[in-house]
C-alpha cells in the first residue's frame, strides 16, 4: 500500500515545488488520513422527509469496491444501463436533503481541526435553515457534532475519514421514476490517501435510504462531474482519464461508461491539471452550470502571475466558448473573478479562493465569503441573477478553504423525484 498523506501535507509539498500560496482550481473533496479513532457506525434506518419545491434557474478501477461491514444493511446493486434510460439531474432541481460529513481526524487537520469543525457546523446550520441536513459522524464524535450543529441538523453515526461528502456519497440519477445511486468506487483520489472508511460511505448511504446501487467499473468522485440536467456533462480529463483511477482506459472508453452510468448524452472534456492537487483538478472548482446553456468560469485576480491553474482556466474557456450542449445550444460563458488575495481573511498554501465551489440548495445558494467585500458582493450578484427565487447565503469557510476545498466539496444533495 502506498503511504498516505493528508491533503494539507500534499498541498504544502506542491507549494514547495512552486505552485504558489493561493491555489486556483484545487477543488476536491478530499483525503483520508490514518484513522485515529475506531468505530463501526452503521447508518440507522430513518424516514425520508419531503423536500421543498423549487424553481429552475432563469435563462477498470484501481481498488476493488469495499464490501459493507458486518451488520450494515446492503444496498441492491444494478448494472449500468444504456444512454437515455436514466438522467443525471441538475443541482438546482428539487432536493430531499443534503448530506455532509464531520471531520474526524487530527492526523489530517492537526491544529486546524477545531476551525474546520466550526466551518462545517456553520455550513450545516445555514443549509438546515432551508432544507433537511443529515451529517455523518463517527459514533464516538456524534454527540459533540450534534452539539456543534444544533438540533436542526440530523447527526447519524457512521465512521467516516473526513468531511468531503461530495466525493464519497454516491452520484444520484433518476430512472423509471426512482432515485438510484451510482457508486464510483471511491479510492482516495487515486490512492493518495488512506480511505478504508470513506470507501464504505456510498453503500451505507444507499442502504440507509433504500436506494438502488448502480455499479460501474469507473473510479471517480462526485466533484469530477457537472451537469445541466439535460444530458450535458462537464468533466476534467485529468481527474478521470488517469492511471491512478482508471488504468488502461482511453478517454473514449471512459466517456462511453459515463454515458451508461449517468445517462448523459454529451460530454464536454476539459484538460484539467494532473498531479498538482489531490483531486487532479476536479471540475467543480473550475466551471459550473447556473442554467441550461450558461456556465460560470473561474478567473484569476488581475495581476496574478500565470500558473498551471490559470492556464487550465484559459484552456477551459477556449473549449467552452466553442462547445454546444446536449441540445445543440452554444454555451454562454460568464467569468467570475477571484477575490483580491491581499483582502481575503484566509491564508495557507492550500487555500482555495475560487467562488466556483458553491452549492445550490433547495431554497438557497451557498457561496464562500472570503473577506474581499467588493468581490464577495459581485459573486453574490451573479448568483442572484441566475437564482432569483433562492436566498443567496454567503458563508465564511476559511478553515475548509485552507484545507484545499470548498462548500460544494463538503455537501451532497439527494434529489427528489416528481
C-alpha positions in Angstrom: 0.0 0.0 0.0 1.2 3.5 -0.8 1.9 5.9 2.1 -1.0 8.2 2.8 -0.6 11.9 3.2 -3.3 14.4 4.2 -4.4 16.9 1.6 -2.8 19.7 3.7 0.5 17.9 3.5 0.1 17.3 -0.2 -0.6 21.0 -0.7 2.4 22.1 1.3 4.6 19.8 -0.7 3.2 21.1 -4.0 3.6 24.7 -2.8 7.2 24.0 -2.1 7.5 22.9 -5.7 6.4 26.3 -6.8 2.6 26.0 -7.2 2.1 29.1 -5.1 0.3 30.2 -2.0 -3.2 30.8 -3.4 -4.3 27.9 -5.5 -6.8 28.1 -8.3 -8.9 25.0 -9.0 -7.9 22.9 -6.0 -11.4 21.5 -5.5 -11.8 18.1 -4.4 -13.5 16.8 -1.6 -10.6 15.3 0.0 -8.4 12.9 1.7 -8.3 10.5 4.3 -5.6 10.1 6.8 -4.7 7.3 9.1 -7.7 6.6 11.3 -7.1 7.9 14.8 -10.4 6.7 16.2 -12.3 3.4 15.9 -15.9 2.7 15.3 -18.3 0.7 13.1 -21.2 3.1 12.8 -23.7 1.6 10.5 -26.3 4.1 9.5 -29.6 3.6 11.3 -32.8 3.5 9.2 -34.9 6.6 9.0 -37.7 8.1 7.1 -37.4 10.5 4.2 -38.7 14.0 4.9 -40.2 15.6 1.9 -38.2 18.2 0.0 -39.2 21.7 -0.7 -40.4 22.6 -4.2 -38.1 24.9 -6.1 -38.0 26.7 -9.4 -35.4 26.2 -12.1 -32.8 28.9 -12.7 -33.6 31.5 -15.3 -32.1 31.6 -18.7 -11.2 -0.8 -14.7 -11.0 0.5 -11.1 -7.7 0.6 -9.1 -9.4 -0.6 -5.9 -11.9 -3.4 -5.5 -15.1 -1.9 -4.1 -15.2 -2.5 -0.4 -18.0 -4.7 0.9 -20.2 -3.4 3.6 -19.2 -4.0 7.2 -21.0 -6.9 9.0 -24.3 -5.8 10.3 -24.6 -3.0 7.8 -27.7 -3.0 5.5 -26.8 -3.9 2.0 -27.8 -1.7 -1.0 -29.3 -3.5 -4.0 -26.9 -3.4 -7.0 -28.0 -2.9 -10.5 -25.7 -2.9 -13.6 -25.3 0.3 -15.6 -27.9 0.8 -18.3 -27.8 2.4 -21.8 -27.7 6.1 -22.6 -31.1 7.7 -22.3 -32.6 5.3 -19.8 -31.6 7.4 -16.8 -31.0 11.1 -16.1 -28.4 12.9 -14.1 -30.3 15.9 -12.7 -29.1 19.4 -12.2 -28.2 20.6 -8.7 -30.9 23.3 -8.8 -33.7 20.7 -9.0 -35.7 19.5 -6.0 -33.8 18.1 -3.1 -34.9 15.7 -0.4 -31.9 16.5 1.8 -28.3 17.5 1.9 -25.7 15.0 3.2 -22.5 16.1 4.9 -19.6 14.5 7.0 -18.0 15.5 10.2 -14.2 16.0 10.0 -12.8 13.3 12.3 -9.1 13.1 12.3 -6.3 15.2 13.9 -3.9 13.3 11.7 -5.4 15.1 8.8 -6.2 18.5 10.2 -3.8 18.9 13.1 -4.3 22.3 14.9 -6.8 23.4 12.2 -9.4 20.7 13.2 -11.3 23.0 15.6 -11.7 25.7 13.0 -12.7 23.3 10.3 -15.3 21.8 12.5 -16.7 25.3 13.2 -16.9 25.9 9.5 -18.7 22.6 8.9 -21.2 23.2 11.7 -21.9 26.7 10.5 -22.4 25.5 6.9 -24.7 22.7 8.1 -26.8 25.2 10.2 -27.1 27.5 7.2 -28.4 24.8 4.9 -30.6 23.2 7.6 -32.5 26.5 7.9 -33.8 25.9 4.4 -33.8 22.1 3.8 -33.1 18.9 5.8 -29.5 18.1 6.5 -28.0 14.8 7.5 -24.5 14.8 8.9 -22.4 11.6 9.3 -20.1 11.5 12.3 -18.1 8.8 13.9 -20.1 7.1 16.7 -17.8 8.5 19.5 -18.0 12.0 17.9 -21.7 12.0 17.3 -22.7 13.9 20.5 -20.1 16.6 20.0 -21.1 17.0 16.4 -24.8 17.3 17.4 -23.9 19.9 20.0 -21.9 21.9 17.5 -24.5 21.8 14.7 -27.6 22.2 16.8 -31.0 20.4 16.8 -31.9 21.3 13.2 -29.2 19.0 11.8 -29.7 15.3 11.9 -26.4 13.7 13.0 -26.2 10.0 12.3 -23.4 7.6 13.5 -21.2 6.3 10.7 -17.5 6.0 10.6 -16.0 8.5 8.2 -12.5 9.6 7.5 -13.1 13.2 6.6 -15.6 15.9 5.6 -15.7 15.6 1.8 -19.2 14.2 1.2 -19.2 15.4 -2.4 -16.8 12.6 -3.4 -17.7 9.8 -1.0 -21.5 9.9 -1.3 -23.0 8.3 -4.5 -23.8 10.3 -7.6 -27.6 10.2 -7.8 -29.6 9.7 -11.0 -33.2 9.2 -11.9 -34.6 6.2 -13.7 -38.1 4.9 -14.0 -39.4 7.4 -11.6 -37.0 6.4 -8.9 -33.7 7.8 -7.5 -30.7 5.5 -7.9 -27.1 6.0 -6.7 -24.0 5.4 -8.9 -21.2 4.1 -6.7 -17.9 5.3 -8.4 -15.7 3.1 -6.2 -14.0 5.9 -4.2 -10.3 5.1 -3.9 -8.9 8.1 -2.1 -8.3 10.3 -5.2 -6.1 7.7 -6.8 -4.8 6.1 -3.6 -3.4 9.4 -2.4 -5.0 8.9 1.0 -6.0 6.0 3.2 -9.7 5.6 2.6 -10.9 2.5 4.3 -13.9 4.2 6.0 -14.8 6.7 3.3 -14.8 3.9 0.7 -17.8 2.4 2.5 -19.9 5.6 2.7 -21.6 5.2 -0.7 -23.0 1.8 0.2 -24.0 3.0 3.7 -26.0 6.0 2.4 -27.7 3.9 -0.2 -28.7 1.3 2.4 -29.9 3.9 4.8 -32.4 5.3 2.3 -33.2 2.1 0.5 -31.8 3.4 -2.8 -30.6 1.0 -5.5 -26.9 1.0 -6.1 -25.7 1.4 -9.7 -22.4 -0.4 -10.4 -19.8 0.9 -12.7 -16.3 -0.1 -13.5 -15.1 3.5 -13.3 -13.3 5.1 -10.3 -14.2 8.7 -9.9 -15.6 11.2 -7.4 -18.7 13.4 -7.3 -16.6 16.6 -7.7 -15.5 15.3 -11.1 -18.9 15.9 -12.7 -21.0 18.9 -13.5 -24.3 18.7 -15.4 -27.2 20.8 -16.7 -29.7 18.1 -16.1 -30.4 18.0 -19.8 -27.8 15.5 -20.8 -24.7 17.6 -20.8 -21.7 16.6 -18.6 -18.6 18.7 -18.0 -15.6 16.8 -16.7 -11.8 17.3 -16.5 -9.8 14.7 -18.3 -7.1 14.9 -15.6 -9.4 13.6 -12.8 -10.9 10.6 -14.6 -8.7 9.6 -17.6 -5.9 8.9 -15.2 -4.0 5.8 -14.4 -4.5 6.4 -10.6 -8.2 5.8 -11.1 -8.8 4.0 -14.4 -5.6 2.4 -15.7 -5.6 1.3 -19.3 -8.8 3.1 -20.2 -8.9 5.6 -23.1 -10.9 8.8 -23.0 -13.4 7.3 -25.4 -13.8 4.2 -23.2 -14.3 6.4 -20.1 -16.8 8.6 -22.0 -18.9 5.5 -23.0 -19.0 4.3 -19.5 -20.0 7.7 -18.1 -22.9 7.9 -20.6 -24.1 4.5 -19.5 -23.7 5.1 -15.8 -25.1 8.7 -15.7 -27.5 8.7 -18.7 -25.8 11.7 -20.2 -25.6 12.1 -24.0 -22.9 14.8 -24.4 -19.6 15.0 -22.6 -17.6 18.2 -22.8 -14.0 17.4 -21.9 -11.7 20.0 -20.3 -8.0 19.3 -19.9 -7.6 20.0 -16.2 -4.3 19.5 -14.4 -2.7 16.2 -13.3 -0.7 15.8 -10.2 -0.9 19.3 -8.7 -3.6 18.8 -6.2 -5.1 15.7 -4.5 -8.1 15.6 -6.9 -6.2 16.1 -10.1 -8.3 19.2 -10.7 -12.0 18.4 -10.2 -14.3 20.4 -12.4 -16.3 21.8 -9.5 -13.8 24.5 -8.7 -13.3 25.5 -12.3 -16.6 25.8 -14.0 -20.3 25.3 -13.0 -23.7 25.4 -14.7 -26.0 28.1 -13.4 -28.8 27.4 -16.0 -29.2 25.3 -19.1 -26.8 26.7 -21.7 -25.0 29.0 -19.2 -21.8 28.3 -17.2 -19.7 30.4 -14.8 -16.0 30.0 -15.1 -13.3 30.8 -12.6 -10.9 33.7 -13.4 -7.7 34.6 -11.5 -7.5 38.0 -9.9 -5.9 40.6 -12.3 -2.1 40.7 -12.0 -1.8 37.2 -10.6 1.2 35.6 -12.3 0.2 32.9 -14.8 0.4 29.3 -13.5 -1.0 25.9 -14.2 -4.3 26.8 -12.8 -4.8 30.0 -14.8 -3.7 28.2 -17.9 -6.2 25.4 -17.2 -9.0 28.1 -17.0 -7.8 29.6 -20.2 -8.0 26.2 -21.9 -11.5 25.6 -20.4 -12.6 29.0 -21.7 -11.5 28.2 -25.2 -13.3 24.8 -25.2 -16.5 26.1 -23.6 -16.9 29.0 -26.0 -16.7 26.7 -28.9 -18.9 23.9 -27.3 -22.5 23.0 -27.7 -24.6 21.3 -25.1 -26.6 18.1 -25.5 -29.4 20.1 -27.1 -27.2 21.8 -29.6 -27.1 25.2 -27.9 -23.9 27.3 -27.8 -22.7 27.8 -24.2 -22.7 31.2 -22.7 -19.6 31.6 -20.6 -19.7 34.0 -17.6 -16.4 34.6 -15.9 -16.3 35.2 -12.2 -13.1 36.7 -10.8 -11.4 35.6 -7.7 -11.1 38.0 -4.7 -8.0 40.2 -4.1 -5.5 37.9 -2.3 -4.5 40.9 -0.2 -8.0 41.4 1.1 -9.1 37.8 1.9 -9.2 36.7 5.5 -8.0 33.1 4.9 -4.4 32.0 4.4 -2.3 29.0 3.7 -0.5 27.1 1.0 -3.6 25.1 0.1 -6.2 28.0 0.3 -8.8 27.9 -2.4 -10.1 31.3 -3.3 -12.4 30.4 -6.1 -16.1 31.2 -5.9 -16.9 28.2 -8.2 -17.3 25.7 -5.3 -20.7 27.0 -4.4 -23.7 24.7 -3.5 -27.2 25.1 -4.9 -29.7 24.1 -2.2 -33.4 23.8 -2.2 -34.1 27.4 -1.2 -30.6 28.9 -1.0 -27.3 29.2 -2.9 -24.4 28.9 -0.5 -21.1 30.5 -1.6 -17.9 31.4 0.2 -17.4 34.8 1.9 -13.6 35.4 1.5 -13.4 38.9 3.1 -12.9 41.0 -0.1 -16.2 42.9 0.2 -16.3 44.0 -3.4 -15.5 40.6 -4.9 -17.8 38.8 -2.4 -20.7 41.1 -3.3 -20.1 40.8 -7.0 -20.2 37.0 -6.7 -23.5 37.2 -4.8 -25.0 39.5 -7.5 -24.0 36.9 -10.2 -25.7 34.1 -8.2 -28.8 36.4 -7.6 -29.2 36.9 -11.3 -29.4 33.2 -12.1 -31.2 32.1 -9.0 -33.7 34.9 -8.3 -36.1 32.7 -6.2 -33.4 31.5 -3.9 -31.7 33.3 -1.0 -28.1 33.9 -1.6 -26.2 32.9 1.5 -22.5 33.8 1.9 -20.7 31.5 4.4 -17.3 32.0 6.0 -15.3 28.8 5.3 -11.6 29.9 5.8 -10.8 26.6 7.5 -12.3 24.4 4.8 -10.8 26.5 2.1 -7.5 26.4 3.9 -7.6 22.6 3.5 -8.0 22.8 -0.3 -11.7 22.5 -0.6 -15.0 24.4 -0.5 -18.7 24.4 0.1 -19.5 22.1 -2.8 -16.8 19.7 -1.7 -18.5 19.4 1.7 -22.1 18.8 0.6 -24.0 16.3 -1.5 -27.7 16.6 -2.4 -30.1 13.7 -2.6 -32.6 14.6 -5.2 -36.4 14.3 -5.1 -38.3 12.7 -7.9 -41.5 14.2 -9.3 
